[in-house]
Amino acid sequence: MALDGIVIHAITDDLQRCIGARIHKIHQPTANDLIFSIRGAGMSGKLLLSANPTYPRLHWTTGTYVNPMEAPMFCMLLRKYCEGGVIEAISQIGRERIIHIDIRHRDELGDLSLKRIVIEIMGRHSNIILLDPATGIIHDGIHHVTPSISSFRIVMPGSSYVSPPDQGKLDPFAINEENQFHEALRKPETAHTEAAGDEADSTPAIEKQASADTPVFQQLVEAFSGLSPLLAKEIAYRANESADALWPSFSALMDKAKRGEFEPAIVTNAKGKAYFSITALTHLEGETASFPNVSEMLEAFYGDKAERDTVKQRASDLIRFVQNEKAKNIKKIDKLEETLVDAHDADKYRVLGELLTAYMHQIQRGDKVATLVNFYDENQATVTIELDPQLTPSDNAQRYFRRYTKHKNSIAVVGEQMELAKAEIDYLSSLLQQLDNASLADTEEIREELVAQGYLRDRSSKRGPKRKKAAQPSLLCYTSSENIAIYVGKNNTQNEYLTNRLASSSDTWLHTKDIPGSHVVIRGGSFGDATLEEAAMLAAHYSQARSSSMIPVDYTLIRHVHKPSGAKPGFVIYDHQKTLFITPDEQRIKALPSKIT
């Protein structure tokens, strides 16, 4: 994990500025994440604490989060013991990926009490635990660990807190001399030899390391806590993979970290894979982005990866259902096209019926075929007609006339069915695009829409009391560089509310041309080209063509946008439009202030 103990040290150093500040509000937008709004001591900000099994982390955030209507139990407990409390200390345990936040808080009787939040960043075993530091008793954890899961340490209310097992590695910050460094590297390699009384230890440890099969970076990882393979490779690279230069490379980097001199950077290689650390990663080739502090680096690296991952897990059944429905309609169109081809051959059945009627005196009941001269053919060629021996010649003729009528009538019906299927595919494609950009709250609105449209059954009644529905959907609102509000609807529920209810007739409406995407509205009629360009970028960004360039975006006034009677949710028609061709600039979009309203 690139989020190693040295990066955690940088985070802890960055968080020192909130000591003395108060925890103003606590929210838990997802099962794994907490947001602390912190104010006072000359600062204000939002702190993200995440025990996500794939993306665990801790840093300041500027992101927007939608909170559930009812706070989870762990969030309620944190509010009881920590909300309004003063942060007294923030510390890292050794060089491990464990951070303690100590909070002084007054209880309901007005007495001062001290609580500790333990953030353990350990991959799929990550956790956030609230405990009493005086007794070591756990109040609760964001993830419970029962005796059936682990016999070593239990994370349950009322149990005693036990630290994660010690790996037996040395703190790299405690290594101040070269001989200590060599000794630390030597121990993992020669511990078994020392136990046997080997006296050959006069050979310098660094020489033994050079002849060992274990790579230099791996020896660093095995000897010191807090060093990820990524950072160890950087140390070895700066030493030119030379044993003699390893100590200067190691000590220089550790000294800078101890002094708080960090160089947060993300390197993205040619394959698009990104790496981050608190120092320049010179051993990697690729595009490098530098950041003023570690929180901005982590915010840029993780972005919405964690939310996208959570949404995909929560909405996997929804995505699979919509994809299956779309596939069904695509197959339906294929079959309808085959029927249409057959229908265009309807005239041949009329001709066969007329030939049977004209030559009826030559045909007997019981005949299986009739070979007749086709008087419609210029060359008077003969044609063989299949007959039903159970029918009279007249009934056989009528059978072909009925087939002709059926195929002729089916042309109009099939055409109508194809139009309906194509409209269904467009609707389902728009839902897939919305799910691709959706937050957790957005997916629930999409699910409710599918229930209302009769695609899915309402399962809420089986899960207990029905949740109270919000009076209006939440909308994502950006502020343009000209300080103009730009609203974005991320699903059909939001699109309908934004376009048909919230927006005024003089507001400007934008949408990608003939491409599934979001409704975007610029509030007010007075804005410049910069706002229009930024709104068009948002329309392109929140569309199916977000990765393309020169995306066509139509814009017109709201008064020219209408929803046809009986149309699917989110479907509108519009006129008086103009078209912009825009290529989304991700950095420019990220720079726009945004909030959920």
VOGU-3710 file (C-alpha; in Angstrom, 3 decimals, decimal comma):
1> maldgiviha> 0,000/0,000/0,000  1,421/3,413/-1,025  -0,346/4,928/2,010  2,505/3,772/4,240  3,686/4,880/7,675  5,755/7,733/6,248  2,726/9,146/4,418  0,711/8,707/7,642  3,436/10,702/9,417  2,933/13,503/6,874
11> itddlqrcig> -0,834/13,377/7,419  -0,396/13,501/11,202  1,939/16,461/10,808  -0,644/18,215/8,610  -3,400/17,569/11,160  -1,516/19,257/14,001  -3,056/22,570/12,956  -6,472/21,445/14,169  -5,323/20,909/17,770  -7,405/23,243/19,922
21> arihkihqpt> -10,219/23,333/17,347  -13,686/21,936/17,958  -15,509/19,149/16,150  -18,512/21,124/14,969  -20,476/18,399/13,146  -20,101/14,656/12,520  -21,685/12,864/9,563  -21,461/9,314/8,249  -22,369/9,420/4,527  -21,513/5,723/3,976
31> andlifsirg> -20,949/2,611/6,050  -17,162/3,144/5,870  -16,718/6,918/5,909  -16,968/9,718/8,459  -16,846/13,473/7,880  -15,791/15,744/10,763  -16,502/19,461/10,299  -13,809/21,184/12,347  -13,756/24,837/13,365  -11,682/27,047/15,652
41> agmsgkllls> -8,040/27,659/16,456  -7,837/29,812/13,340  -8,917/27,096/10,915  -12,005/25,533/9,370  -12,333/22,421/7,253  -13,720/18,935/6,719  -11,772/15,884/7,775  -12,445/12,558/6,017  -11,900/9,379/8,030  -12,366/6,266/5,914
51> anptyprlhw> -12,210/2,586/6,828  -13,050/1,582/3,271  -11,501/-1,895/2,758  -10,147/-0,875/-0,668  -9,431/2,845/-0,154  -8,774/3,458/3,583  -7,418/6,942/4,274  -7,476/10,077/6,441  -7,132/13,609/5,088  -8,754/17,013/4,708
61> ttgtyvnpme> -11,386/17,081/1,984  -13,260/19,631/-0,074  -15,620/17,053/-1,570  -19,402/17,127/-1,293  -21,174/14,278/0,480  -24,863/13,417/0,753  -25,781/12,230/4,221  -28,474/9,621/4,923  -31,772/10,864/6,334  -31,146/8,768/9,448
71> apmfcmllrk> -27,649/8,715/10,938  -26,132/5,250/11,577  -25,666/4,124/15,182  -21,886/4,638/15,166  -22,355/8,195/13,937  -24,891/8,843/16,717  -22,403/7,514/19,280  -19,634/9,784/17,972  -21,998/12,738/18,121  -22,786/11,926/21,740
81> yceggvieai> -19,160/11,681/22,869  -17,245/13,874/20,417  -19,452/16,502/18,759  -18,612/19,867/20,270  -15,437/18,458/21,785  -11,976/20,035/21,543  -9,171/18,148/19,789  -6,335/17,899/22,319  -3,812/15,701/20,526  -3,243/13,866/17,244
91> sqigreriih> -0,484/11,287/17,181  0,874/8,431/15,101  1,788/5,189/16,838  5,425/4,599/15,991  5,649/4,582/12,236  2,603/2,357/11,900  -0,567/3,208/9,989  -2,425/3,986/13,217  -3,501/7,477/14,310  -4,964/8,517/17,678
101> idirhrdelg> -7,190/11,582/17,980  -7,783/12,612/21,618  -10,896/14,707/22,260  -11,911/16,594/25,409  -15,664/16,722/25,765  -18,255/17,643/28,368  -20,847/14,967/29,058  -24,546/15,518/29,698  -23,753/16,382/33,356  -21,204/18,972/32,337
111> dlslkrivie> -18,221/16,943/33,485  -15,094/16,839/31,353  -14,239/13,500/29,790  -11,530/12,376/27,401  -12,256/10,111/24,437  -9,954/8,670/21,823  -10,672/7,876/18,187  -8,309/5,234/16,806  -7,966/5,146/13,020  -6,355/1,921/11,806
121> imgrhsniil> -5,448/2,008/8,104  -4,765/-1,637/7,337  -6,353/-2,519/3,996  -9,396/-4,736/4,352  -8,857/-4,817/8,143  -9,138/-1,023/8,452  -11,263/0,296/11,290  -12,284/3,417/13,201  -12,713/2,810/16,926  -14,014/5,022/19,740
131> ldpatgiihd> -12,654/4,154/23,185  -12,064/5,454/26,702  -8,299/6,057/26,959  -8,352/5,798/30,752  -9,727/2,255/30,813  -9,002/1,069/27,276  -12,646/-0,036/26,949  -14,134/0,223/23,451  -17,376/2,169/23,073  -17,820/0,915/19,492
141> gihhvtpsis> -16,123/0,527/16,131  -17,293/1,355/12,624  -16,613/-2,344/11,856  -17,188/-5,043/14,454  -14,620/-7,826/14,883  -16,167/-10,784/16,706  -14,369/-13,757/18,311  -15,392/-15,865/15,306  -13,458/-13,467/13,053  -10,378/-12,968/15,238
151> sfrivmpgss> -9,349/-14,587/18,503  -6,421/-12,149/18,928  -8,322/-8,851/19,068  -12,039/-8,201/19,400  -13,662/-4,908/18,402  -17,054/-4,880/20,104  -18,717/-2,497/22,581  -17,433/-3,228/26,085  -14,332/-5,165/25,021  -10,783/-4,047/25,830
161> yvsppdqgkl> -8,803/-2,435/23,032  -5,848/-4,489/21,809  -3,386/-2,932/19,361  -2,726/-4,731/16,070  0,138/-7,258/16,395  3,650/-5,795/16,320  5,596/-6,792/13,195  8,935/-6,556/14,991  10,310/-3,868/12,675  12,359/-0,826/13,667
171> dpfaineenq> 11,174/2,789/13,509  13,231/4,376/10,689  13,113/7,734/12,524  15,033/6,145/15,425  17,989/5,266/13,177  20,520/8,090/13,519  23,831/6,432/12,741  25,146/4,341/9,889  26,120/1,369/12,079  22,545/1,229/13,448
181> fhealrkpet> 21,280/1,161/9,871  23,608/-1,685/8,884  22,690/-3,603/12,022  18,981/-3,215/11,255  19,480/-4,552/7,730  21,683/-7,387/8,974  19,259/-8,734/11,569  16,571/-10,095/9,230  19,271/-11,818/7,145  21,538/-13,222/9,859
191> ahteaagdea> 19,382/-13,817/12,905  19,569/-17,600/12,439  23,389/-17,452/12,071  23,795/-15,455/15,280  21,684/-17,973/17,152  24,140/-20,667/16,025  27,136/-18,694/17,325  28,593/-17,856/13,913  31,705/-15,668/14,376  31,929/-14,564/10,758
201> dstpaiekqa> 30,018/-11,385/11,610  33,146/-9,301/11,169  32,007/-9,001/7,523  30,133/-5,700/7,194  26,380/-6,174/7,001  26,211/-4,044/3,892  28,470/-6,501/2,054  26,297/-9,409/3,137  23,278/-7,564/1,836  24,925/-7,045/-1,536
211> sadtpvfqql> 25,422/-10,759/-1,965  21,959/-11,695/-0,691  19,282/-12,890/-3,071  16,739/-10,545/-1,483  16,461/-7,255/-3,432  17,742/-4,165/-1,639  14,311/-2,553/-1,462  12,799/-5,708/0,023  15,446/-5,726/2,777  14,441/-2,165/3,651
221> veafsglspl> 10,776/-3,145/3,804  11,526/-6,135/6,060  13,752/-4,121/8,413  11,819/-0,864/8,928  8,203/-0,079/9,773  6,375/2,490/7,705  8,271/1,823/4,467  6,175/0,631/1,539  7,866/-1,198/-1,362  7,292/1,971/-3,425
231> lakeiayran> 9,246/4,200/-1,030  11,917/1,532/-0,495  12,441/1,288/-4,267  12,872/5,066/-4,391  15,550/4,932/-1,668  17,381/2,117/-3,492  17,114/3,958/-6,818  18,601/7,145/-5,373  21,486/5,010/-4,133  21,913/3,638/-7,683
241> esadalwpsf> 21,167/0,202/-6,200  24,596/0,512/-4,531  25,071/-0,868/-1,027  27,615/1,839/-0,192  25,242/4,692/-1,055  22,163/3,195/0,599  22,673/4,829/4,017  23,053/8,403/2,673  19,949/7,950/0,531  17,963/6,530/3,456
251> salmdkakrg> 19,088/9,095/6,035  18,509/12,071/3,699  14,907/11,073/3,054  14,171/10,272/6,734  15,726/13,545/7,917  13,503/15,536/5,552  10,438/13,608/6,754  11,347/14,254/10,409  11,689/17,972/9,664  8,287/17,990/7,932
261> efepaivtna> 9,777/18,801/4,533  7,426/16,905/2,243  7,134/16,925/-1,543  3,729/15,299/-2,208  3,515/14,043/-5,768  1,537/11,690/-7,999  3,212/9,954/-10,936  1,018/8,488/-13,680  2,740/6,062/-16,034  2,037/5,441/-19,721
271> kgkayfsita> -0,542/2,753/-18,871  -2,523/5,189/-16,712  -1,560/3,624/-13,370  -0,905/6,237/-10,681  1,471/6,178/-7,696  1,843/8,686/-4,858  4,234/9,495/-2,024  5,472/12,405/0,101  8,702/12,633/-1,899  9,562/12,805/-5,583
281> lthlegetas> 9,346/9,345/-7,184  12,358/9,632/-9,456  12,505/5,881/-10,147  9,186/6,028/-12,010  8,663/7,314/-15,533  5,497/9,189/-16,310  3,612/12,423/-15,828  4,263/13,984/-12,406  1,825/16,241/-10,539  3,074/18,051/-7,417
291> fpnvsemlea> 0,853/19,252/-4,550  1,259/21,820/-1,759  0,250/19,349/0,966  -0,451/15,678/1,518  -4,252/16,096/1,832  -4,560/17,685/-1,615  -2,451/14,861/-3,033  -4,651/12,159/-1,478  -7,819/13,993/-2,538  -6,526/14,118/-6,121
301> fygdkaerdt> -5,363/10,482/-6,085  -8,468/8,910/-4,626  -10,913/11,420/-6,109  -14,234/9,627/-6,266  -12,669/6,154/-6,597  -14,007/5,012/-3,242  -17,525/6,281/-3,956  -17,520/4,806/-7,455  -16,446/1,470/-5,976  -19,179/1,607/-3,320
311> vkqrasdlir> -21,813/2,626/-5,865  -20,861/-0,259/-8,151  -21,199/-2,693/-5,261  -24,525/-1,272/-4,024  -26,008/-0,785/-7,473  -24,601/-3,905/-9,154  -28,066/-5,510/-9,329  -29,489/-2,291/-10,765  -26,755/-1,982/-13,402  -27,139/-5,655/-14,351
321> fvqnekakni> -30,942/-5,299/-14,637  -30,735/-2,216/-16,891  -28,061/-3,866/-19,065  -30,222/-6,997/-19,442  -33,286/-4,939/-20,353  -31,290/-3,046/-22,944  -29,937/-6,309/-24,401  -33,508/-7,688/-24,624  -34,637/-4,674/-26,618  -31,642/-4,888/-28,952
331> kkidkleetl> -32,547/-8,542/-29,672  -36,171/-7,526/-30,092  -35,210/-5,013/-32,793  -33,159/-7,692/-34,589  -36,191/-9,998/-34,675  -38,505/-7,177/-35,755  -36,148/-6,347/-38,617  -36,340/-9,965/-39,778  -40,132/-9,754/-39,625  -40,024/-6,512/-41,579
341> vdahdadkyr> -37,929/-8,129/-44,331  -40,489/-10,924/-44,562  -43,306/-8,407/-44,583  -41,853/-6,588/-47,581  -42,224/-9,866/-49,504  -45,986/-9,817/-48,903  -46,776/-9,304/-52,613  -45,456/-12,752/-53,501  -48,230/-14,341/-51,380  -50,876/-12,252/-53,209
351> vlgelltaym> -49,477/-13,417/-56,557  -49,532/-17,071/-55,441  -53,134/-16,692/-54,276  -54,195/-15,170/-57,609  -52,414/-17,905/-59,597  -54,208/-20,584/-57,564  -57,542/-18,806/-58,198  -56,878/-18,507/-61,946  -55,796/-22,161/-62,358  -58,195/-23,604/-59,801
361> hqiqrgdkva> -59,724/-25,989/-62,419  -56,312/-27,673/-62,800  -55,911/-28,402/-59,057  -57,462/-31,281/-57,138  -58,020/-31,633/-53,411  -55,186/-33,781/-52,001  -52,502/-32,256/-54,247  -49,360/-31,314/-52,316  -47,963/-28,948/-54,942  -49,134/-27,147/-58,046
371> tlvnfydenq> -46,806/-26,170/-60,895  -48,367/-23,256/-62,757  -47,408/-20,702/-65,395  -46,805/-17,309/-63,780  -48,613/-14,910/-66,122  -47,128/-11,961/-64,131  -43,662/-12,969/-65,295  -42,450/-11,536/-68,624  -40,930/-14,878/-69,604  -44,017/-16,832/-68,535
381> atvtieldpq> -41,870/-18,947/-66,202  -43,498/-21,681/-64,170  -43,773/-21,544/-60,380  -44,253/-24,425/-57,943  -46,722/-23,646/-55,135  -46,953/-25,712/-51,947  -50,476/-26,829/-51,048  -52,168/-28,225/-48,003  -53,651/-31,540/-49,220  -56,357/-31,324/-46,531
391> ltpsdnaqry> -57,760/-28,107/-48,054  -59,735/-27,435/-51,193  -58,078/-25,434/-54,014  -60,160/-22,408/-53,001  -59,121/-22,683/-49,357  -55,458/-22,975/-50,400  -55,801/-19,741/-52,383  -57,477/-18,023/-49,432  -54,625/-19,246/-47,189  -52,108/-17,313/-49,321
401> frrytkhkns> -54,356/-14,239/-49,423  -54,577/-14,276/-45,596  -50,790/-14,568/-45,369  -50,489/-11,592/-47,734  -52,881/-9,501/-45,579  -51,100/-10,462/-42,366  -47,660/-9,484/-43,687  -48,960/-6,265/-45,197  -50,636/-5,214/-41,946  -47,572/-6,185/-39,917
411> iavvgeqmel> -45,422/-3,523/-41,622  -47,161/-0,732/-39,704  -47,232/-2,713/-36,424  -43,589/-3,759/-36,681  -42,536/-0,205/-37,472  -44,361/1,035/-34,377  -42,820/-1,725/-32,220  -39,352/-0,857/-33,489  -39,827/2,803/-32,583  -40,931/1,805/-29,082
421> akaeidylss> -37,948/-0,535/-28,683  -35,530/2,171/-29,856  -37,057/4,644/-27,384  -36,660/2,003/-24,670  -32,986/1,526/-25,585  -32,416/5,303/-25,439  -34,079/5,449/-22,023  -32,069/2,504/-20,655  -28,852/3,937/-22,125  -29,525/7,184/-20,272
431> llqqldnasl> -30,007/5,216/-17,039  -26,671/3,443/-17,528  -24,992/6,794/-18,104  -26,612/8,148/-14,921  -25,507/5,113/-12,914  -21,969/5,655/-14,169  -21,952/9,146/-12,584  -24,246/8,370/-9,648  -23,651/8,835/-5,954  -25,283/6,449/-3,468
441> adteeireel> -28,228/8,827/-3,062  -28,599/9,094/-6,851  -28,823/5,301/-7,251  -31,711/5,152/-4,776  -33,588/7,756/-6,819  -32,959/5,725/-9,980  -34,201/2,595/-8,215  -37,368/4,421/-7,112  -37,882/5,627/-10,692  -37,697/2,056/-12,030
451> vaqgylrdrs> -40,203/0,958/-9,385  -42,552/3,820/-10,340  -42,212/2,898/-14,050  -43,087/-0,737/-13,307  -39,687/-2,225/-14,152  -38,932/-3,334/-10,591  -41,000/-4,454/-7,642  -41,157/-2,244/-4,583  -39,178/-4,102/-1,939  -39,318/-1,380/0,712
461> skrgpkrkka> -42,542/-2,737/2,254  -40,766/-6,016/3,027  -37,948/-4,237/4,831  -39,984/-2,540/7,493  -41,458/0,977/7,639  -41,259/2,941/4,420  -38,715/5,743/4,452  -40,022/9,262/4,263  -39,417/10,592/0,779  -37,631/13,932/0,447
471> aqpsllcyts> -39,850/16,831/-0,646  -37,436/17,589/-3,484  -34,312/15,893/-4,819  -30,857/17,214/-3,966  -29,053/18,893/-6,846  -25,382/19,394/-7,604  -24,688/23,123/-7,914  -21,464/24,557/-9,340  -20,377/28,180/-9,199  -18,864/29,460/-12,429
481> seniaiyvgk> -15,746/31,632/-12,660  -18,172/34,558/-13,085  -19,938/33,619/-9,827  -23,039/32,282/-11,617  -24,909/29,226/-10,312  -24,917/26,201/-12,645  -27,181/23,283/-11,656  -26,661/19,694/-12,808  -29,269/16,925/-12,703  -27,564/13,546/-12,338
491> nntqneyltn> -30,625/11,353/-12,853  -34,121/11,635/-14,300  -35,713/12,563/-10,964  -33,280/15,460/-10,621  -33,575/16,361/-14,317  -37,379/16,576/-14,102  -37,271/18,738/-10,977  -34,509/20,990/-12,320  -35,965/21,580/-15,793  -39,710/21,514/-15,125
501> rlasssdtwl> -39,973/23,031/-11,640  -36,867/24,844/-10,380  -35,667/26,621/-13,510  -37,229/29,893/-14,668  -38,280/30,518/-18,254  -35,324/32,867/-18,790  -32,718/30,387/-17,502  -30,434/28,667/-20,023  -30,740/24,902/-20,496  -27,933/22,693/-21,877
511> htkdipgshv> -27,701/19,050/-22,964  -25,393/16,980/-25,138  -26,791/16,700/-28,665  -28,245/13,212/-29,348  -26,128/11,748/-26,508  -27,458/10,510/-23,126  -26,492/12,994/-20,439  -27,552/15,340/-17,651  -29,759/18,392/-17,812  -27,680/21,481/-16,977
521> virggsfgda> -29,186/24,874/-16,144  -27,513/28,280/-15,859  -29,557/30,399/-13,456  -30,293/33,929/-14,604  -29,961/35,552/-17,987  -26,831/37,628/-17,380  -23,600/35,691/-17,874  -20,551/35,708/-20,111  -18,886/33,269/-22,472  -16,815/31,767/-19,632
531> tleeaamlaa> -19,937/30,617/-17,753  -21,506/29,239/-20,937  -18,304/27,342/-21,741  -18,075/25,929/-18,192  -21,726/24,853/-18,252  -21,176/23,136/-21,613  -18,159/21,350/-20,121  -20,341/20,124/-17,252  -22,987/18,902/-19,708  -20,282/17,024/-21,636
541> hysqarsssm> -18,633/15,717/-18,441  -21,918/14,318/-17,121  -22,738/12,531/-20,360  -21,996/9,250/-22,110  -19,348/11,025/-24,222  -17,324/12,386/-21,280  -14,074/10,801/-22,525  -14,452/12,192/-26,056  -13,405/15,507/-27,552  -15,354/18,166/-29,461
551> ipvdytlirh> -18,649/17,003/-27,939  -21,741/18,772/-29,354  -23,771/20,516/-26,625  -27,099/22,183/-27,409  -28,272/25,174/-25,398  -31,527/27,123/-25,395  -33,809/28,978/-22,988  -35,978/26,968/-20,617  -39,106/28,408/-22,263  -38,212/26,410/-25,383
561> vhkpsgakpg> -37,908/23,083/-23,495  -41,013/20,902/-23,127  -41,879/17,408/-21,947  -44,276/15,545/-24,303  -47,369/14,063/-22,723  -46,755/10,484/-21,586  -42,996/10,651/-22,205  -40,480/8,749/-20,096  -38,974/10,548/-17,057  -36,294/13,012/-18,069
571> fviydhqktl> -37,294/13,065/-21,755  -37,853/16,517/-23,276  -38,048/18,160/-26,678  -36,632/21,592/-27,411  -36,159/24,149/-30,173  -34,438/27,502/-30,860  -31,201/25,827/-29,841  -27,608/26,653/-30,683  -24,749/24,149/-30,567  -21,332/24,376/-28,956
581> fitpdeqrik> -18,523/21,889/-29,552  -16,595/21,391/-26,332  -13,781/19,222/-24,965  -14,098/18,769/-21,166  -11,137/20,067/-19,137  -11,106/17,912/-15,976  -8,826/20,282/-14,053  -11,016/23,258/-14,887  -14,134/21,366/-13,797  -12,492/20,318/-10,514
591> alpskit> -11,515/23,933/-9,867  -15,179/25,047/-9,927  -16,676/25,277/-6,400  -19,565/22,847/-5,963  -22,080/21,829/-3,319  -25,174/19,694/-2,903  -28,317/21,806/-2,472
//
